[in-house]
Amino acid sequence: MGSAGERKRVLIIVQNLPVPFDRRVWLEATTLQQSGYTVSVISPKAEGFDRSYELFEGVHIHRYSLPIEARRKVGYVAEFAYCFLRTLGKSLRIAIRGPGFDVIQACNPPDTYWAIGLFWRLFGKRFVFDHHDLSPEMYAVKFGRSAGLIPSVLTFLERMSFRTADVAIATNESHRRIAIQRGGMEPDQVFVVRSGPDLERLTVYPGDEAWKRGREHLLVYLGEMCEQDGVEYLVRGVEHLRRDFERDDVHCVLVGGGPHQERIRAYAAERGVSELCTFTGRVSDEVLCRVLSSADLAVDPSPKTPWSDRSTMNKVMEYMFFGLPIVCFDLAENRYSAQEAAVCAESNDPLALAACINRLLDDPARRARMSEYGQRRVREELAWRYSAPHLLAAYETVLPRGSAARTRYSFISPST
């Protein structure tokens, strides 16, 4: 794309997870960088990701400390306000003293960064809304209310994100319909960029029996443990496997951290299955790959809600890469992603979840067919390489090739 001074420049904002731990955001950032863009990212710090600045794989990463981890409504408001101000300050620093940017890509939740996008549009910048989550629906799951002041505010903030955006990036067709129907965007403004795995970043290792803790079968769960993720359904499922199906040959490894991990660990003890569950916390990519390479079956226990039914679970496609048959509840986007690689249990019923696990563990031939199908589908249809062109097409819409990297309103210095 020419010399450094002609490179188009992108600033990505994410609050939910640090980078490069946030796999989707990191894939987007590195894809843009490898395609000739100068890319900066602002994210919070976390354990293992505590440098305020680093240049990693060609991407400028700027992080800020997160002094609180919200649990209640007031805490969420305080966290969002704090992160907003820190992000705004970082964007000013990147503009004045860093490489600058021509486009801001804001990843939700929360749906507050449209205001930063609106501010920078005064200086000729473009705004891309990367729509990861349905915030009004997520609030309803966490707090049990879909009507009232706060859901109305969240819907307003989501609408403003869409109205401010030059283009929107949707994780699936369900989110694309939301952008058009609820956000008022034109169909040609919304690009579906699925969160498929990067095949080059994942490695299949020989299975390690140590993860099974002396038992015959290994179940695995991958992901952050938040209230909406339903990990307690998996714990109940393990309890049913022992009590109702008289299985004492199963161990379950739960990979990931999150605000509810300790609560889930305590819940496993309460249900009397703590010795059947290993909680690893956040782990390196290598350890993650080794666990998934050792498992017999994977579980996504997300309960069916208006949020989860329209959300793509990244873990499902990573399970498929490792050839793991999947048991999950009957969610629309899970059905699309996994298809014949998954067995769907009756929604929100841990006994039904356990029954599906039990049948699959006793049917190795079916597991083998599901494994082969899932691996083929990921490699031929769902891998990140099939999503990357859609991301680049969205950027080609806001920054066409041949356009000046610096707008006539820009006061930002070129990359140094």
N, C-alpha and C positions, 0 to 999 in steps of 0.2 A: 504493500500500500504506500510505497514511497518512503521518503526519509522520515526521521523521527519527528521533525516539525510538522509533517503532513499527516501523521497518524491520527486517526479519529480516537477520541478519548472517552472512556466510560467510567462512571462511578456507580458502584452497586452498594445498596444499603440493605443490611439484614440485621434484625434484632433477635430473632428466635433462637439462633445457635451461632457459635463462633465459626469462622472459616479457618482452615479448610475442613473442619468437622462436618459442616453442613454440606452434604454431598451434592445436592442439586445446585446450590449456589456456586460451589467450587467448579463443577462441570461447566456451568455457564461462563464463569470468569475465565477459566483456562481455554475454553473453546474460543471466546472472543479474543483472548491474548494471542492464541496460535493463529488466528485469522487476521492479525495485523492491527488490532486495537490496543491502545494503551489502557490498562484496566487497573482501577483502584477499588478497594472494598473497605467498607466500614462495618465492623461487627463488634459485639461485646467480647470481653475476655472470659475465659473459663480455665479450669485446671488443664494444664498441658498446652494451653493457647494463651499465654499471659504476656507476650511481648506487645508493647504499644505500637511498634512498627516493625515490619519485616518485608523483605522482597522475597517471595517464595514462588518458584516456578514462573517467574516473570511477572507476577501479580503483586501490586503494592497493597499490603494489608495494614489497615489502621484499626487498632482495637482500643476500647475504653473499659474501665473497671465497672462492674455491675455490683453496687453495694448491697442490693436487696434482691431476694427472689420471691416474687409476690405469691401469696396464697389466698388473699381475700380481695374483695372489690377495691377497697381503698388502696391496698398495696399495688394492685395492677395500675391504677391511675397514677400513683407516684412513680412506679417503674417506667411507665410510658412517657411521662413528662420528663423524667431524668434522661432517659435514652434519647428522646427527641432533641433536647438541648445539647447533649454531648455530640450527637450526630451532626446537628447543625454547625456546631463549632468545628468539628473535624472537616466538614465539607468546605468551610471557609478557609481552613488551613491548607487543604489540598488545592483549592482554587488559587490561593495567593502564593504559597510556598512550594507546592507540589507540582505534579504533572498537569493539573487542571482536568477539565472534563467538558464534553459536548453533550452528553446524555447522562441523566440520572435514572438508574433502574432501582425501584423500591420494591422489596419483597415483603409481603405481609405474612403473619400478623406483626404489629397492629396496623390498622388502616389510617395512620396519622401522617405518613411521610409525604402525602400529596401536598401538604402545606410547604414543605421544603422544595418540592418540585415546582410549585407555583411561584415561590420566591425566585428560584433560579431561572424560571422562564422569563422573568423581567430582563435577564441578561442574555436571552437568546438560546437558552439550553432547552433540550427536549426531555420529555418525561415518559418513561416506560413503567407500567405497573405490572409486576410479576405476581400474579394472584395465586398464592399457595393455599390459603385456607378461607373458608366461609366464616367470617368473624361473628355475624349474628347467630348462625347455627351453632358455632362452637360455644358461645356464651350460654345458649339455651341448654347445651349438654352439661356445662360446668355448674351452672347455677339454677337450672330447672325453670327458667322463665324465658318465654319467647315473645312476650309482649311487655310494654311498659317503657319507661324513659330510656333505660340503658340500651335495650335492643333497638329502639328508635334512633338513638345516637349512633350506634354501630352501623346501622343501615345507612344513615346519612354519611358517615365517614367513608364507607365503602363506595357510595354513589359519587362522592367527591373525588375519590381515587380514580374512578373510571372517567369522570368528566375532565379531570386535569390531564389524563394520559393522552399522549399522541397515539400510542398503541398499547394493547394489553397482551400479556402472555398468560395463557391458561394451561393448567396441568392436565386437563382432559376435556372431553366434550361437555360434560356436566357443568364444569366451570365456564366453558365458553358460552353456554346458554345463559348462565347467570349474568355474564358480562353484557350480553346483548339484551336480554329481557329485563333484568333488574338494573343494569348499569347504563343502559341506553346507548351502548356503543354500536357502531356499524359493523356488520359481519367481517368486512375486509380490514378492520382495525384489530381483530382478535386472532392471535396465532396460538395454536395448540402445540406446546413444547412438553412432551411427556418426560417424566423423570426416570428414564431407562438407565441401567447400570453401564458404566464404562468398562468394557470387557478387558481393557489393558490394565485396569487398576485392581482387578480381582484375580486371585490365584486359588486354584483347587489343589489342596495338599492331600497326602495320604491320611486316612482317618486315624485319630488318636483315641484309643480305648480309655485313656485316663479320664476323659470328660464324662464317661458313662458312670463313673464311681462304682464300678463293679456290677452294673446292671446290663441287661441285654440291649435295651433300646434307649436312644437319646432323642428327646424332643428339644426344640430350640425356639426361642423367641428373640427377635432382634428389634431394638428401637428404644427411644426415650419412653419413660414411664410417667405419663401424665394422666390426669383424671379421665380424659376422654378416650384413652387407649384400651381400657377394659382389661387390664392385665389380671385383675382379680378373677375374671372368668376363667383364665387359664389355670390359676391356682385352684379354683373349685373343680376344674376339669381333672387336674392331677388327683385331687381328693376322690373324685368319682371313679377314676381308673382303679385306685386301690380298693375303695370300699364296695362299689357296685359291680365292678368287673373283675375283682379279685386279682388285679395285676400288681405284682411287686417287682416287675422287671423293667421299669421305666424310670429314667432320670431326666430332669428338665433343666436346661441351662438358659438363663435369661440374661441377654447381653444388652447393656445400655444403662444409662443413668436416668436423670430426670427428677423432678420435684416429688414424685410419689414413690420412688424406689424403696425408701425405708419403710413407708407404710405398707407396700406390697410384701416386703420381706417379713414384717411383723404379722401380716395377714396369713402368710404361709405357715408361720409358727402357730398362730391361732387355730388354723384348720388342721394342724397336726401333720403337715407334709414338708416341713422345713428341710428334713434330711433328703428329700427327693428333689430339692430345688437348689441350684447354684446361681447366685447373683454376682455377675462379674463386674458391674459398673461399666464405665466407658473403657474401651480397650483399643489397642493399636489395630491398624488394618490387618496386620499379619495374624494377630490372635483372633480377630473376628473371622478371617478366612479359615483358620484352622478349626474353629468351633463349627462353622457351617459345613466344613468338609467332613466332619466327624458325625454329623447328625443323621438320623433316619427319617425324620419328619419335622416339618416346621408348622408353627401355629401363628395365625393373626387373630387375636381374640377381640378385636374392635367390635363393640356392639352396634347393632343397626340403629342409626339415628339419622335425622335429616342432614347432619354434618358428614358422618362417615359414609353414608350411602353414595355421596357424590364426590368422595375424596379418593385419590389414588394413593395407595399405601406403597411407598418405595420398597419396604421390606419384602413385599410379595415378589417383585421382580428379582431382587437379590436372592431370595430363596430359590427361584426358578433357575438362576444362573448355576447354582450349586447342585441342581438336579434333585431338590427336595420336594417331595409331595407336600401339599399344603392343606391344612384344615382351617377353615374360617367360617364366620357367619355369612349369611346370604346378603352381600352388599353388591350393588350394581356395578361399581367400578372394579371391585375385586373379581367379579365374574368376567368383566371385559379383559382385565390384565391376565388372569391365570387361565381362564377357560378350562381345558381338560386337565390342567396341572393341579386343580384344587377340588376338594370336596366341601360343599357348603352345608353347614349344620343349621338346624332351625334357629332362627335369630334369638340371641340373648338367652340361650338355654345352656348352662354349663354341662348338664347331663347329656344333652344332644351333642355338644362338642366332644365330650369324652367318648361317647358311643362311636362317633366318626373316627376318632383316633384309634380306638380299640379295633375296629374293623380293618383299618388300613395296616395296623401293626401285624395283624394276622393274615394279611394278603400281600406277600412280597411281590407276586407277579403284577398285581395292579399298581403297586408302588413303583415298580420298574417302568411300566408304561407311562405313568404320570411324570416320572423323572425325565424320561427321554423326550416327552412332549414339551415339558417346560423348558428344558435346555434349548431345544430347537426353536421354540417360539421367541425366547429372548435373543438368541443369536441371529435370527432371520427377520424379526419384526420389531422388537421392543428395546434393543440396545440403544445406548445414547447416540451412537453414530446415525441413527435414523431420526433422532430429535434435533440434532445440531443444525441441520439445514433450515429447519423452521425458526430456530432462534436467530440465525444469521439473516433470514428473510425479514424477520421483524425489524432488525437493525438496519437492513437495507431500505426499509420503508421510512425510518426516521432520519437516517443519514445515508442518502443515496451515494453510490460510488461516483467520484468526481466532484462531489460537493466539498466546499472548504471545510477543513477540520475546525477552524476557528470562525465563529460567527462575527458579524460586524459589531455586535454588542459586547464581545468578549474582552474582559480585562485580564484574562488569565494568561500567565506566561507559558511558553512551550515547555515540554518535558526537559528536565535537567539531568 
